């Protein structure tokens, strides 16, 4: 499965959600589908999307929060899983795109290439709902199920180690920050 295929499935559903993406390919591909003011591209902060998502979920309990993470980023901050499970915000869906590499910073293999199971680690940390999917159809089913339940959920989507043609985005970091901040205040 390609990451962009999974993103195309969830994109129509996140128009009114708080969305935090990690840097690199995930951010660039979400941006390529069309920027929205409720999207925050967490550039230059590898590993912190889930932590930021937790803070937003706790401060905005009536809004759905979608965190789009990568395996390399999550592995840099694995302790966040136990904190997320401790607080267990019912309004947070944690989507991890696992390409078994640090694609955005050179393509080096991550621990998932050697068998680390991110959904299993999340479950052992206390997530009640965590699944690994390998096909577009399974991703769509897992996404719909996560949207329907009101419970902290993780979907680990095994994707090809391929990225966009370009990682460039014509949205300055500060403008994204201010747009997102204004959107949050209006909600």
N, C-alpha and C positions, 0 to 999 in steps of 0.2 A: 504494500500500500504506500502511496505517496502522501506526504503530509498535506499537500494542497488539496487532495481529494477529501480528506477528513475535515479540513478547514471549510471547504465548500458545503459540507453537511451542516456544520454548526453555525456558520455565518448568518443565515437568515433568522436564527433563533435568538441572537445576542444583541439585537438592536437597542434594547432598553436595559441591558445588564451592565454591571461594572465589569470591565474586561482589563486584565493585566497580562501582558505578554513578556516573556523573557527576550533577551537580545537576539540578534542574528537572524537566522533563517525563519524562525517562527514569526518574528515581528515583520520581516520583509514580506513574507507571504500573506499574512493577515492584511497588511497595508495594501498589497497588490489587489486584494478583493474590494477595497474601498474603505478609506479611513472614516471613522465616526468619532464624535467628540467624547464618547464614553469609553474609548480605547486608550490605555496608557501603555506605551512601549517602554519597558524598563531597560533602557540602553545603559551600558557601562555598569551594570550591577548584577553580574552573573551569580545566580544562586539565590536571589532574593525575591523572586516573583511570588513564591508561596507565602513568604513572610508578609509581604505587602498585601497580598490577597487576604490573609488572615486578619490583619488590622482593619481593612476595609469591610470585611464581612462582619466583624464585631461592631464596628461603628455604624454600619448601615444594615441592620438585621432584616429590614423589609425589602432589600434589593438583592437580587441574585448576583453572585460574584463568580466570574469565570477566570481561572488562572490557567494560562497556556504556558507550559514549562517544557524544558528539554531534559533528557537524561543526564547530560553533563552538568547542567545547572543544578538539578535536584541533588545529584551526588555531591556537589560542593557544599550543600547545606542540608544534609540528611536529618540533622537534629530538628529541623522544622516539622518533620512528619509527626514526631511525638508531641510537639506543641500544638499542631493542628488537631491531632486526635484528642488531646486533653481538652481543648476548647470546643471541638466538634461543631463548628458553625453549620447549621442546617441549610444555609443559603450559599454554600461554596461547592463548586465543582472544579476539581483539579485535573486538568488534562495534561498528560505528560507524553510528549512525542519522543519516542525512544528509537533513535537511529544507530545506537551503539557506538557513537563517535562524538567527538567535539568538532562537528562539521564547521561551525562558524569561526573556529580559531585554528584550523589546520587539519582537521579530520583524524586526529589521534583517537584510538579506541578508548571507550569508557569501560568501567567495570561490568556493565550489562553485556558487553561483548564476551566476557568470560563467565557469564551465568548469573550475575546479580539480578534478583527479581524485585523490581521496584514495587509492584503491587503487593507482593508477599511481605516486603519490608514495611509497607504502609499498614497492612493488616496486622502484623506483629506489633506495630506501634500503636494500634488502637482504632484504625479506620475500620468501620464495619462493612463499608462498600468500597471494594477496590478490585478492578478487573483488568486483565491484559487482553487486548484484541489484536488480530493480525490481518483482518480484511476490512474493506470498506463497509460491507454488510454488517459485520460484527460491531464495527465502530458506530454505525447508525443505530443499531439496537441498544448498545450501551449508553449512547448519548441520550436517546429518548428515555430510557429507564432512569438515568441520572436526573434529567429534567423533571420527570414525574414525581420522583421521591423528594422529600424535604429532609435530606440528610447529607452530611459531608460525604462526598463521593470522589473516587479517583478512577480515571480511565487511563491506562498506559497503552498507547497506540504504537505498536511496532511499525516503524516506517523505514523506507529506503534511505540510505545515507546520500541523499541528493538534495541540493538546495536550489534556490531561485537563480536565475541568470545574473541578477544583480542584488546586492544587499543594501543598495542606496535607497534612502527615503528622502523625499523633498519636504519633510516636515521637521523644522528645527526642534531640538529637544525642549527648549524653553517654551515654545509655542504649544507643543503637545502638553506640557505640564500645566500651562495656564488654561488651555481649552478644557482639559480633564478636570481641573480644579473648579472652574466655573460650572461645568456640567454637574459635578457632585453637589455643589451648593444649590443649584436649581432643583435638584431631585428631592 
